[in-house]
């Protein structure tokens, strides 16, 4: 039976991807300063995608992590899979991801996210949350139905790790990470 560990991203948040009808001009999910409608998510709710639980988080200013070379540390865990909720902007993107045990890379693979305004996945990722519109600098845009994508990574062998290192690619955004352990 699997156990799940929510990675607390609160101290790593550096981007605002959700805005309301009142502050739509503050979004910065893309270079065009678009954003997702905050009214359509609940930050106090656990979201499930493929039976995997996720917790979205936010602080006063931010609600996602643009990948900019961060290392996220957590207690040592024996990991089967790592599950991500995220998006890319300005195209379908991937970059390397490093699973760390202390200062040693235990496993390297690619993290892939389809563009948030794509209706079809580019990498086998799946729609986790679908929105009915998106916000732009000038207000609500009903023409686009953006998505947050689900992307799981299975480790070839269960590995003990205590950190994840990202490449520097600020066009990739992580909203939640859940680690599946034995």
C-alpha positions as CSV (number, residue, x, y, z in Angstrom):
1,X,0.0,0.0,0.0
2,X,1.3,3.4,-0.9
3,X,1.7,6.4,1.4
4,X,1.7,10.0,0.3
5,X,3.9,12.9,1.4
6,X,2.8,16.4,0.4
7,X,5.9,18.6,-0.3
8,X,5.3,22.0,1.3
9,X,6.2,24.5,-1.4
10,X,5.2,27.6,0.6
11,X,8.7,28.9,1.1
12,X,9.6,28.2,-2.6
13,X,6.7,30.1,-4.1
14,X,7.9,32.9,-6.4
15,X,5.1,33.4,-9.0
16,X,1.5,34.5,-9.1
17,X,-0.5,32.2,-11.4
18,X,-4.0,32.7,-9.9
19,X,-5.9,35.9,-9.8
20,X,-9.5,36.9,-9.0
21,X,-11.9,39.0,-11.0
22,X,-10.8,42.0,-8.9
23,X,-7.0,41.6,-9.3
24,X,-6.6,40.0,-12.7
25,X,-3.9,42.5,-13.6
26,X,-1.5,41.0,-11.0
27,X,-1.1,37.6,-12.7
28,X,2.3,36.6,-14.1
29,X,1.9,33.0,-15.3
30,X,3.1,34.0,-18.7
31,X,5.1,36.7,-20.3
32,X,1.8,38.2,-21.3
33,X,0.9,38.3,-17.6
34,X,-2.1,35.9,-17.9
35,X,-3.4,33.9,-15.0
36,X,-5.8,31.2,-13.9
37,X,-9.1,32.1,-12.2
38,X,-8.7,31.7,-8.5
39,X,-12.5,31.5,-8.0
40,X,-12.3,28.0,-9.6
41,X,-9.9,26.4,-7.0
42,X,-10.0,26.0,-3.3
43,X,-6.7,26.2,-1.6
44,X,-8.1,24.5,1.5
45,X,-9.2,21.4,-0.4
46,X,-7.3,18.3,-1.3
47,X,-7.3,17.6,-5.0
48,X,-7.1,14.1,-6.5
49,X,-5.8,13.2,-9.9
50,X,-5.5,9.5,-10.7
51,X,-6.2,8.8,-7.0
52,X,-3.2,10.8,-5.9
53,X,-3.9,13.6,-3.4
54,X,-2.4,17.1,-3.9
55,X,-2.5,20.3,-1.9
56,X,-2.2,23.6,-3.6
57,X,-0.6,26.3,-1.5
58,X,-0.2,30.0,-1.5
59,X,1.1,32.8,0.5
60,X,0.3,36.5,0.5
61,X,1.8,37.1,-3.0
62,X,2.5,33.8,-4.7
63,X,0.9,30.5,-5.5
64,X,3.3,28.5,-7.6
65,X,7.0,28.0,-8.2
66,X,8.6,29.0,-11.4
67,X,11.6,26.6,-11.8
68,X,14.7,28.7,-11.3
69,X,17.3,26.2,-10.1
70,X,15.7,25.6,-6.7
71,X,16.5,22.7,-4.5
72,X,13.6,21.5,-2.3
73,X,14.6,19.5,0.7
74,X,12.4,17.1,2.8
75,X,13.0,14.2,5.1
76,X,14.7,11.1,3.7
77,X,12.0,9.0,2.0
78,X,12.0,5.7,0.0
79,X,10.3,6.9,-3.1
80,X,8.3,4.9,-5.7
81,X,6.8,7.9,-7.7
82,X,6.8,11.6,-7.6
83,X,3.6,13.3,-8.8
84,X,3.6,16.9,-10.1
85,X,0.9,19.4,-10.9
86,X,2.2,22.2,-13.1
87,X,2.2,24.0,-16.4
88,X,4.5,25.5,-18.9
89,X,4.0,28.8,-20.8
90,X,5.2,29.9,-24.2
91,X,5.1,26.3,-25.5
92,X,5.2,22.7,-24.3
93,X,8.4,22.4,-22.3
94,X,10.6,19.9,-20.5
95,X,13.8,20.2,-18.4
96,X,16.0,17.9,-16.3
97,X,15.0,17.2,-12.7
98,X,17.5,15.8,-10.2
99,X,16.4,13.6,-7.2
100,X,19.0,14.1,-4.5
101,X,20.3,12.1,-1.5
102,X,22.2,14.7,0.4
103,X,24.6,16.2,-2.1
104,X,24.5,13.2,-4.5
105,X,22.2,12.9,-7.5
106,X,20.4,9.6,-7.0
107,X,18.3,9.8,-10.2
108,X,17.9,12.2,-13.1
109,X,15.0,12.4,-15.5
110,X,12.9,15.0,-17.4
111,X,10.0,16.9,-16.0
112,X,7.5,17.7,-18.8
113,X,4.5,20.1,-18.8
114,X,2.3,21.0,-21.7
115,X,1.4,24.6,-22.2
116,X,-1.3,25.8,-19.9
117,X,-3.5,27.0,-22.8
118,X,-3.0,23.7,-24.8
119,X,-6.1,21.5,-25.0
120,X,-4.1,18.4,-25.7
121,X,-1.1,17.0,-23.8
122,X,2.3,17.0,-25.5
123,X,4.1,14.6,-23.2
124,X,1.6,12.1,-22.0
125,X,0.7,14.4,-19.1
126,X,-3.0,14.6,-18.1
127,X,-5.4,17.4,-17.3
128,X,-5.6,17.7,-13.6
129,X,-7.7,20.9,-13.3
130,X,-9.5,22.5,-16.2
131,X,-10.6,26.1,-16.1
132,X,-13.5,27.7,-17.9
133,X,-11.6,30.9,-18.8
134,X,-8.3,32.7,-18.1
135,X,-7.5,36.1,-16.9
136,X,-5.3,38.6,-18.8
137,X,-4.0,42.1,-18.1
138,X,-7.1,43.5,-19.6
139,X,-9.6,41.1,-17.9
140,X,-11.4,37.8,-18.4
141,X,-10.8,35.9,-21.7
142,X,-13.4,33.2,-22.3
143,X,-11.9,32.0,-25.6
144,X,-9.1,30.0,-23.8
145,X,-9.8,27.1,-21.3
146,X,-6.5,26.7,-19.6
147,X,-5.3,23.6,-17.7
148,X,-3.1,22.5,-14.9
149,X,-1.4,19.3,-15.9
150,X,-0.6,16.1,-14.0
151,X,2.8,14.5,-14.6
152,X,4.0,11.5,-12.7
153,X,7.6,10.2,-12.6
154,X,8.2,6.6,-11.6
155,X,11.7,5.9,-10.3
156,X,13.2,2.8,-11.9
157,X,14.0,1.4,-8.4
158,X,12.7,2.7,-5.2
159,X,15.3,5.3,-4.1
160,X,16.0,7.0,-0.9
161,X,16.0,10.7,-1.6
162,X,15.7,13.9,0.5
163,X,15.7,16.6,-2.2
164,X,14.6,17.6,-5.7
165,X,16.7,20.0,-7.8
166,X,15.2,21.9,-10.7
167,X,16.9,23.4,-13.7
168,X,16.6,27.2,-14.4
169,X,13.5,27.4,-16.6
170,X,11.1,30.1,-15.4
171,X,8.6,29.1,-18.1
172,X,7.8,26.0,-16.2
173,X,5.6,26.3,-13.1
174,X,5.0,23.8,-10.3
175,X,1.8,24.1,-8.3
176,X,2.0,21.0,-6.1
177,X,4.2,17.9,-5.5
178,X,3.2,14.7,-3.9
179,X,5.7,11.9,-3.2
180,X,4.5,8.3,-3.2
181,X,6.4,6.0,-0.8
182,X,6.2,2.3,0.1
